[in-house]
Amino acid sequence: MEHLKPFTTSELNAILKKRPKETKFGEHIVLLPDFDNIYEQLLKLDVSYVIFGIKEDVGVFANYGNTGTSKAWDSAIKILLNIQSNVFTQPKKVALLGCLEFETYQNKLEKLDQNKKKHISKARKLVSKIDEEVAFLVSQIVSAGKIPIIIGGGHNNAFGNIKGTSLALKKPIHAVNFDAHHDFRAEEGRHSGNGFSYAYAEGFLKNYYIFGLHENYISEQILNTIQKIKTVKYTTYEAISVRKELKFKTEIETALNHVSNFNFGLEIDCDAILNTPSSAMSPSGLSVQQARQFVHAIGSHKNASYLHICEAAPTPDTEVQVGKLISYLITDFIRAHEIL
C-alpha cells in the first residue's frame, strides 16, 4: 500500500519508557513481520485486534473545519504503548500495524484556501482517494477475522471503515455514532460531514444511530431527511443531559437494539466529548466518563466489528490529554469485547 507506514521495532523502542518491575503494553504488543501481504500475515497471527492510525486533515478542511486531526495518532500511540501490561489491558491480543500517512495530500492543503470553491473541490477529490486506502486496509483486516481499531483523521474516514467492513462481509453493515453532529450532509463531494450519507447512498450502510446529537447543529432540511429514513435513528444531547427526558443508559440500549442484529461499526467523534481538543471543540457535551461507558456498553456486543476514534486535534499543550483519552477508549473497547 502506497500510504501505509509500518510501525517498526526501532520506533517502538524509541517510544517505550521502561521501568524496573513493570511491563508496558508496548513490550507485548505484536508487530507484523512482513507487509507484502497484510491479509496473509494477519491470518497467521493469534490476535483479535489490529490498531492503525490515519494521519490526515483533508476531510476536515474539505468540510470548512479546523485542521489538526492528523496529529491524533502520534499523541495516542506514545501514551498507549506506555500503559501497563496486565490482565486488564491484554496487549498480546493486539497487533500494531502502523498508520496511513498522506504527507503529499497534507502538503497540498497548505496551498489551498477554504474561501475558494475550487480549492474545496480539490480537497474533496483528495478525500475520495483517502477513502480508497482506508476501505482497502479495513477490508483486509476484517477479511482476516480481526477487529480494526482505527485512530485519527477526520470523520470522513467513517466511509472507508464502513465500506471496507461491508466489502469484507459481503453485506451492508450498521453503525452507531457517538457524535455532536449527524455527518449525513449532502453528497456534494467527500468531506468529514458526509461519510455516513455516502455510505448509505452507496449501499454499504443500512441501520445508522446517532447518539448525543446537538440540536443546535442539525438543519431543518437534514432533520426532515433523517426522519423519513426508517433505518436512521438518533437521540440528542439535550434530551439526555439538559431536559433529562431520556436516560443515558436507556438510550445506549436503544442504540444497540437498532444496530446489533448484524455486524456494526462503533464511531467515536471527540467533538462530542466535553472540552476535548478537536476539530469542533465544544464547551457543552457528554463527559469522558460517559464516553467510556458508551464504548464499554456498545463494545461488549459480539457484533461490534470495529472501533474508530476520530476528530481529536491535539496541540503541543494537550497532546498528553488527548493521548490518554484515546488510550482509555481503546482499552475500554478491548476489555468489553474480551468478556463476551
C-alpha positions in Angstrom: 0.0 0.0 0.0 1.4 3.3 -1.1 0.4 5.3 2.0 0.9 2.7 4.7 3.8 3.4 7.1 4.5 0.2 9.0 5.3 0.6 12.7 8.8 -0.7 13.3 10.7 -2.2 16.2 13.0 0.8 16.3 10.0 3.2 16.6 8.6 1.0 19.4 11.9 1.0 21.3 12.2 4.8 20.9 8.7 5.4 22.4 8.9 2.8 25.2 9.7 4.1 28.7 10.6 1.0 30.6 10.7 0.9 34.4 12.1 -1.7 36.8 9.5 -4.3 38.0 6.9 -3.0 35.4 5.9 -4.3 32.0 4.5 -1.9 29.5 1.8 -2.5 26.9 4.2 -1.9 24.1 6.5 -4.7 25.3 3.9 -7.4 24.5 2.0 -5.9 21.5 2.5 -7.7 18.2 4.2 -6.2 15.2 3.8 -7.6 11.7 7.0 -9.3 10.4 6.1 -8.7 6.8 3.9 -6.2 4.9 3.9 -7.7 1.5 0.6 -9.3 2.1 -1.2 -7.9 5.2 -4.1 -10.3 4.9 -1.9 -13.4 4.9 0.2 -12.1 7.7 -2.8 -11.4 9.9 -4.2 -14.8 9.3 -1.1 -16.3 10.9 -1.3 -14.1 14.0 -3.1 -15.1 17.2 -4.5 -11.7 17.8 -8.0 -10.3 17.9 -7.4 -6.6 17.3 -5.4 -4.6 14.8 -4.6 -1.0 15.6 -3.7 1.5 12.9 -3.8 5.3 12.6 -4.9 7.7 9.9 -2.8 10.9 9.7 -4.9 13.4 7.7 -6.7 16.7 7.9 -8.0 16.7 4.4 -11.6 15.7 5.2 -12.0 18.3 7.9 -10.5 21.0 5.6 -12.9 20.0 2.9 -15.8 20.5 5.3 -14.6 24.0 6.2 -13.4 22.8 9.6 -10.4 23.4 11.8 -7.4 21.1 10.9 -5.3 19.2 13.4 -6.8 15.7 13.3 -3.6 14.4 11.6 -1.8 14.8 15.0 -4.0 12.4 17.0 -2.2 9.2 16.0 1.2 10.3 17.3 -0.3 11.6 20.6 -2.2 8.3 21.1 0.5 5.8 20.3 3.0 7.5 22.7 0.6 7.0 25.6 -0.9 3.7 24.6 2.4 1.9 24.3 3.4 3.0 27.8 0.4 2.0 29.8 0.8 -1.1 32.0 0.7 -4.6 30.5 -1.6 -6.7 32.8 -4.7 -8.8 32.9 -6.8 -5.8 32.3 -5.1 -4.5 29.2 -4.2 -7.7 27.3 -1.6 -6.4 24.8 -0.9 -9.9 23.5 -4.3 -9.8 21.8 -3.3 -6.7 19.8 -1.3 -6.2 16.6 0.0 -2.7 15.9 0.1 -2.1 12.1 1.3 1.4 11.7 -0.5 4.4 10.1 -1.9 5.6 6.8 0.2 8.7 6.2 -0.9 11.2 3.5 2.0 13.6 3.5 1.7 14.6 -0.1 -2.0 15.4 0.4 -1.3 17.3 3.6 1.3 19.4 1.7 -1.3 20.3 -0.9 -3.6 21.7 1.8 -1.0 24.4 2.6 -1.6 25.8 -0.8 -5.4 25.7 -0.6 -7.8 28.4 0.6 -11.1 27.3 2.3 -12.7 30.5 1.0 -12.3 29.4 -2.6 -14.8 26.8 -4.0 -12.3 25.4 -6.5 -9.9 24.7 -3.7 -12.6 23.0 -1.6 -13.4 20.9 -4.7 -9.7 19.8 -5.0 -9.6 18.8 -1.3 -12.8 16.8 -1.7 -11.2 14.8 -4.6 -8.3 14.0 -2.3 -10.7 12.7 0.3 -12.0 10.2 -2.2 -8.5 8.9 -2.7 -8.1 8.6 1.1 -11.4 6.6 1.1 -9.9 4.0 -1.2 -6.9 3.5 1.0 -8.9 3.2 4.2 -11.5 0.9 2.7 -8.9 -1.4 1.4 -6.9 -1.7 4.6 -10.1 -2.2 6.7 -11.3 -4.9 4.3 -8.0 -6.8 4.6 -8.2 -6.7 8.4 -11.9 -7.8 8.7 -11.4 -10.5 6.0 -8.7 -11.9 8.2 -11.1 -12.2 11.0 -9.7 -9.4 13.1 -11.3 -6.3 14.6 -9.8 -2.9 13.4 -9.2 -0.2 15.9 -8.7 3.0 13.9 -7.3 6.2 15.4 -7.2 9.6 14.0 -8.1 11.7 11.0 -11.4 13.4 10.3 -14.8 11.7 10.4 -14.7 11.4 6.6 -12.9 8.1 7.4 -16.2 6.6 8.6 -17.0 6.0 4.9 -13.9 3.9 4.4 -14.4 2.0 7.6 -18.0 1.1 6.7 -17.2 0.3 3.1 -14.2 -1.8 3.9 -16.1 -3.8 6.6 -19.1 -4.2 4.3 -16.9 -5.4 1.4 -15.2 -8.0 3.6 -18.5 -9.3 5.0 -20.2 -9.0 1.6 -23.2 -7.3 3.1 -24.2 -3.8 4.3 -23.4 -3.2 7.9 -24.8 -1.0 10.6 -23.1 1.9 12.5 -23.6 3.7 15.8 -22.0 7.2 16.0 -21.3 8.9 19.3 -21.3 12.4 17.9 -22.5 16.0 18.3 -23.1 16.1 14.5 -25.0 13.8 12.2 -22.4 13.7 9.4 -25.3 13.0 7.0 -24.8 16.0 4.8 -25.5 16.1 1.1 -23.4 14.1 -1.4 -21.6 17.2 -2.6 -18.1 15.8 -2.8 -16.5 13.9 0.0 -15.6 15.5 3.3 -15.8 14.9 7.1 -19.5 15.8 7.2 -21.0 13.2 4.9 -19.3 9.9 5.5 -22.5 8.2 6.6 -24.7 9.7 3.9 -22.3 8.5 1.2 -22.0 5.0 2.9 -25.8 4.8 3.0 -26.3 6.0 -0.6 -23.8 3.5 -1.9 -25.3 0.6 -0.1 -22.6 -0.1 2.5 -24.6 1.2 5.5 -28.1 0.1 6.5 -29.0 0.9 10.1 -27.5 4.1 11.5 -27.8 5.5 15.0 -26.5 9.0 16.1 -26.0 9.2 19.8 -25.8 12.6 21.5 -26.7 14.8 18.5 -26.6 18.5 19.4 -29.9 20.2 18.5 -28.2 23.5 17.5 -26.2 21.8 14.8 -28.7 20.0 12.6 -30.5 21.9 9.9 -34.2 21.5 9.4 -33.6 20.0 5.9 -31.3 17.3 7.2 -33.7 16.6 10.2 -36.6 16.1 7.8 -34.4 13.8 5.6 -33.3 11.7 8.6 -36.8 11.4 10.0 -38.0 10.0 6.6 -35.4 7.2 6.6 -36.6 4.3 8.8 -33.1 2.9 9.2 -31.7 6.1 10.6 -32.4 7.0 14.3 -31.0 9.4 16.8 -31.1 10.8 20.3 -30.0 14.3 21.2 -27.6 15.5 23.9 -30.2 18.0 25.1 -32.9 15.3 25.6 -30.4 13.3 27.7 -28.4 15.9 29.6 -30.3 19.1 29.6 -34.0 18.4 29.6 -33.5 14.9 31.2 -36.3 13.5 29.1 -34.2 10.4 28.4 -31.8 8.3 30.4 -28.3 7.8 29.3 -28.1 4.1 29.9 -31.6 3.5 28.4 -30.6 5.3 25.2 -27.5 3.2 24.9 -29.8 0.1 24.9 -32.0 1.8 22.3 -28.9 2.4 20.1 -27.8 -1.2 20.5 -31.2 -2.5 19.6 -31.1 -0.5 16.4 -27.7 -1.8 15.2 -26.8 -5.1 17.0 -28.7 -7.6 14.9 -25.8 -7.7 12.5 -22.2 -6.5 12.3 -21.8 -2.9 13.1 -19.1 -0.2 13.4 -18.6 1.9 16.5 -17.7 5.5 15.7 -16.5 7.9 18.4 -16.2 11.6 17.5 -14.2 13.5 20.0 -16.2 16.6 19.2 -19.0 15.1 21.4 -16.8 14.9 24.5 -16.8 18.0 26.7 -13.8 20.3 26.2 -11.8 17.8 24.3 -9.3 19.3 21.8 -10.9 18.5 18.5 -11.9 19.9 15.1 -15.1 21.3 16.6 -14.3 21.6 20.3 -17.4 22.3 22.5 -17.9 23.7 26.0 -21.0 21.6 26.2 -21.1 17.8 25.7 -21.0 14.4 27.2 -18.3 13.6 29.7 -15.2 11.5 29.3 -16.8 9.1 31.8 -19.9 8.8 29.7 -17.9 8.3 26.5 -16.0 5.4 28.2 -19.3 3.9 29.5 -20.7 4.2 26.0 -17.6 2.4 24.4 -17.8 -0.3 27.1 -21.6 -0.9 26.6 -21.5 -0.9 22.8 -18.2 -2.7 22.5 -19.3 -5.5 24.7 -21.7 -6.8 22.0 -20.4 -9.6 19.8 -21.3 -7.9 16.6 -19.1 -4.8 17.2 -16.8 -5.1 14.2 -14.6 -2.1 14.5 -13.8 1.0 16.6 -12.9 4.3 15.1 -11.9 7.3 17.3 -11.7 10.5 15.3 -11.6 14.3 15.1 -9.3 14.7 18.1 -6.9 17.6 17.3 -4.2 17.9 19.9 -1.9 20.8 20.4 1.5 20.6 22.0 -0.1 21.6 25.3 -2.9 19.0 25.1 -1.3 16.0 23.3 -0.9 14.1 26.6 -4.6 14.7 27.5 -5.7 13.6 24.1 -3.4 10.6 24.1 -4.7 9.4 27.5 -8.3 9.8 26.4 -7.8 7.8 23.2 -5.9 5.1 25.1 -8.6 4.8 27.7 -11.2 4.3 24.9 -9.1 1.7 23.2 -8.6 -0.4 26.3 -12.2 0.0 27.3 -13.3 -1.4 24.0 -10.8 -4.3 24.2 -11.9 -5.1 27.8 -15.5 -5.0 26.9 -15.1 -7.3 23.9 -13.0 -9.8 25.8 -15.6 -10.5 28.4 -18.1 -11.8 25.8 
